[in-house]
Amino acid sequence: MSRYVLMPAAKEDLADIRDYYLQEAGWRVARQMVVEFVEAFRFLARTPSAGHVRQDLAQDRPILFWPMRDYLILYKPATHPLEILSIFRGSRDVPALIGRRRL
């Protein structure tokens, strides 16, 4: 069975996303967002090479990116269990956030 682990920043990101949708759209939408993220995490754990290299965003870090709606899931494909590092809205300054979080 393929597994994944949410790193502390990713846990916080997911909770923030859930809370945002809970406040803005209600519990059904918030729950659906969490379900979609969990499905994406499970998919990535089964197929860790599915993501995209983004040297423009991550430079030489061993990070892959997977899009989910308006978000980017950042993860380390060579880890077991798969480490989900963070979740960012794609419109944000991703290189700055990566640097600030030392991913």
Backbone bond lengths (Angstrom), bond angles and torsions (degrees), N, CA, C in turn:
res aa  C-N    CA-C-N  psi(-1)  N-CA   C-N-CA  omega(-1)  CA-C   N-CA-C  phi
1 M - - - 1.446 - - 1.531 108.85 -
2 S 1.297 116.24 127.20 1.460 120.87 178.11 1.516 109.48 -75.86
3 R 1.334 114.10 140.15 1.456 118.85 -176.49 1.520 110.53 -128.87
4 Y 1.311 113.57 161.52 1.460 120.33 175.45 1.521 107.94 -141.09
5 V 1.325 114.97 160.97 1.451 121.19 175.48 1.522 107.83 -134.71
6 L 1.318 115.77 134.87 1.457 120.97 175.34 1.522 108.04 -86.23
7 M 1.313 115.77 121.38 1.452 120.12 175.91 1.536 107.96 -72.06
8 P 1.341 118.34 162.55 1.471 119.94 -175.16 1.531 114.46 -52.08
9 A 1.327 118.22 -42.39 1.473 119.95 179.69 1.521 110.77 -63.79
10 A 1.337 117.48 -39.63 1.467 120.89 179.80 1.523 110.91 -66.96
11 K 1.332 117.37 -38.18 1.471 120.37 176.65 1.527 110.38 -60.87
12 E 1.326 114.58 -44.73 1.463 119.32 179.57 1.527 110.97 -65.12
13 D 1.337 116.55 -42.13 1.462 120.44 178.88 1.523 110.90 -60.44
14 L 1.336 116.01 -46.43 1.468 119.77 -178.73 1.528 110.77 -63.93
15 A 1.314 117.79 -40.75 1.467 120.60 177.72 1.527 110.65 -63.87
16 D 1.333 117.22 -40.25 1.465 120.65 178.18 1.528 111.34 -64.39
17 I 1.328 116.10 -41.11 1.467 120.47 178.67 1.525 109.75 -64.15
18 R 1.323 116.50 -46.47 1.468 120.82 178.16 1.524 111.03 -58.58
19 D 1.326 116.63 -47.15 1.464 120.52 -178.56 1.529 111.70 -63.74
20 Y 1.327 116.46 -38.54 1.465 120.22 178.40 1.533 110.31 -61.05
21 Y 1.339 116.47 -49.99 1.457 119.21 -178.27 1.524 111.82 -70.10
22 L 1.322 117.59 -30.21 1.457 120.61 176.10 1.526 109.95 -62.14
23 Q 1.324 116.05 -44.22 1.465 120.49 -179.44 1.524 112.12 -73.21
24 E 1.320 117.81 -41.12 1.462 121.82 -173.58 1.529 114.28 -85.24
25 A 1.347 117.23 -30.53 1.461 118.94 -171.77 1.520 114.44 -132.41
26 G 1.324 118.01 -8.36 1.455 120.18 178.08 1.522 113.02 100.82
27 W 1.332 114.37 170.80 1.460 120.12 -171.90 1.524 113.40 -67.81
28 R 1.333 118.35 -32.51 1.470 119.36 -179.52 1.515 111.87 -64.46
29 V 1.317 116.43 -44.79 1.465 120.63 179.46 1.525 109.67 -68.03
30 A 1.328 117.22 -42.47 1.464 120.66 179.02 1.528 110.34 -60.14
31 R 1.315 116.28 -44.35 1.464 120.52 179.16 1.519 110.73 -64.15
32 Q 1.320 117.58 -42.52 1.465 121.38 179.32 1.532 111.12 -61.27
33 M 1.319 117.13 -39.68 1.466 120.24 178.12 1.527 110.59 -62.44
34 V 1.324 116.83 -44.97 1.463 120.17 179.39 1.521 110.08 -62.99
35 V 1.319 117.63 -43.17 1.468 121.57 178.22 1.526 110.29 -58.69
36 E 1.319 117.71 -44.75 1.462 120.75 179.93 1.519 111.78 -64.32
37 F 1.319 117.40 -38.85 1.463 119.48 176.85 1.528 110.66 -65.04
38 V 1.313 117.62 -45.09 1.471 120.61 179.45 1.521 110.25 -60.49
39 E 1.327 117.82 -41.26 1.467 120.54 176.85 1.527 110.75 -61.34
40 A 1.334 117.11 -40.87 1.464 121.13 178.03 1.527 110.50 -64.90
41 F 1.337 117.67 -42.73 1.464 120.76 178.49 1.524 110.80 -61.18
42 R 1.314 117.16 -43.40 1.479 120.97 179.43 1.525 110.82 -64.36
43 F 1.322 116.79 -41.74 1.463 120.57 177.28 1.523 110.20 -60.00
44 L 1.320 116.77 -47.18 1.468 120.58 -179.10 1.522 111.20 -64.12
45 A 1.318 118.04 -36.48 1.469 120.56 177.41 1.526 111.24 -63.64
46 R 1.347 116.45 -35.02 1.470 120.48 178.21 1.518 112.15 -77.28
47 T 1.333 117.15 -32.24 1.468 122.31 -175.84 1.535 109.65 -134.39
48 P 1.328 117.28 71.13 1.463 120.20 -172.68 1.526 115.11 -63.92
49 S 1.306 118.27 -17.68 1.469 119.83 179.29 1.528 112.26 -87.99
50 A 1.317 117.63 5.41 1.467 121.37 -176.48 1.524 113.00 -71.01
51 G 1.307 117.36 -22.98 1.461 120.71 -175.88 1.513 112.88 -72.52
52 H 1.313 114.51 -179.11 1.456 122.03 -176.13 1.520 110.35 -115.18
53 V 1.333 115.34 139.40 1.455 120.69 171.63 1.518 107.00 -78.43
54 R 1.310 117.17 133.42 1.462 121.81 178.06 1.522 108.42 -130.79
55 Q 1.326 115.75 80.69 1.461 119.68 -179.43 1.519 111.35 -61.69
56 D 1.330 117.32 -28.99 1.457 119.88 178.05 1.531 111.79 -65.68
57 L 1.324 116.94 -23.34 1.455 121.23 -179.96 1.526 113.12 -103.75
58 A 1.327 116.90 -39.19 1.462 120.68 -172.93 1.516 114.11 -108.87
59 Q 1.321 117.97 -4.18 1.465 123.27 -176.09 1.519 109.32 54.49
60 D 1.320 118.90 -123.50 1.464 120.44 -175.70 1.530 113.51 -98.77
61 R 1.327 117.64 13.76 1.463 120.32 179.08 1.531 109.76 -71.06
62 P 1.333 117.60 145.70 1.471 120.96 -179.94 1.536 111.62 -80.93
63 I 1.316 115.34 60.59 1.464 122.01 -176.21 1.521 108.92 -118.19
64 L 1.324 116.09 139.10 1.463 121.40 170.74 1.522 108.36 -113.58
65 F 1.320 113.93 159.15 1.465 121.60 -177.05 1.525 109.19 -121.34
66 W 1.319 115.11 140.79 1.459 120.92 176.01 1.530 107.98 -132.50
67 P 1.350 117.80 124.55 1.466 119.45 179.64 1.529 111.62 -80.38
68 M 1.320 114.99 140.02 1.462 121.62 174.43 1.520 106.62 -143.05
69 R 1.323 115.44 106.27 1.470 122.01 -173.29 1.519 109.12 56.31
70 D 1.337 118.26 -123.36 1.467 122.19 -179.19 1.527 112.40 -91.54
71 Y 1.319 117.29 11.62 1.457 121.96 -172.19 1.523 111.67 -115.20
72 L 1.326 114.63 159.79 1.457 122.37 171.62 1.520 107.58 -117.98
73 I 1.318 115.86 127.40 1.458 121.51 174.35 1.526 106.22 -95.40
74 L 1.319 116.76 123.85 1.458 122.41 179.36 1.519 107.96 -103.37
75 Y 1.341 116.49 131.54 1.460 119.69 -177.47 1.521 110.88 -150.63
76 K 1.329 114.83 161.84 1.465 122.27 178.07 1.530 107.86 -102.87
77 P 1.321 118.05 110.65 1.459 120.43 -173.79 1.520 114.90 -70.50
78 A 1.317 119.17 -21.78 1.466 121.37 -174.71 1.527 113.23 -92.09
79 T 1.317 118.31 10.68 1.457 120.93 -177.46 1.520 110.83 -100.47
80 H 1.338 115.41 150.03 1.469 121.75 178.91 1.513 108.01 -134.96
81 P 1.304 120.79 111.01 1.456 125.53 -0.10 1.535 111.27 -69.14
82 L 1.297 115.04 162.27 1.463 121.68 -178.58 1.525 109.85 -60.39
83 E 1.335 117.06 128.24 1.461 121.26 -179.81 1.523 110.25 -93.07
84 I 1.321 115.79 115.17 1.460 121.79 172.41 1.528 105.16 -86.88
85 L 1.327 116.23 114.58 1.459 120.92 -171.96 1.520 113.40 -84.48
86 S 1.326 115.63 -45.52 1.452 118.96 -173.61 1.524 109.82 -166.14
87 I 1.323 115.19 165.28 1.459 122.33 177.04 1.521 106.65 -133.75
88 F 1.326 116.33 119.49 1.462 121.01 -178.73 1.515 109.87 -121.98
89 R 1.302 116.30 146.51 1.465 120.55 168.03 1.521 105.83 -68.04
90 G 1.314 117.39 132.21 1.461 122.39 -175.64 1.509 114.72 -60.46
91 S 1.322 117.96 -22.32 1.461 121.39 -178.41 1.532 112.63 -81.67
92 R 1.313 117.96 -6.83 1.462 121.33 -178.74 1.526 110.58 -80.61
93 D 1.302 117.01 171.57 1.463 122.89 178.09 1.531 107.60 -81.26
94 V 1.326 115.65 81.51 1.464 121.96 -173.45 1.530 112.26 -59.86
95 P 1.351 120.66 -45.83 1.470 118.71 178.81 1.534 112.70 -57.79
96 A 1.317 117.17 -40.06 1.466 120.10 178.67 1.523 111.06 -65.95
97 L 1.325 117.21 -41.16 1.461 120.87 179.25 1.527 111.22 -65.79
98 I 1.324 117.19 -40.23 1.466 121.29 177.17 1.524 109.85 -60.89
99 G 1.323 116.21 -46.14 1.449 120.60 179.39 1.520 112.55 -64.37
100 R 1.325 116.43 -42.88 1.465 121.00 -179.25 1.515 111.79 -64.59
101 R 1.331 115.43 -36.40 1.475 119.38 -179.07 1.521 112.52 -88.88
102 R 1.315 116.25 -3.75 1.475 121.96 179.37 1.531 112.10 55.39
103 L 1.303 115.52 47.05 1.469 120.76 179.13 1.517 111.15 -79.12
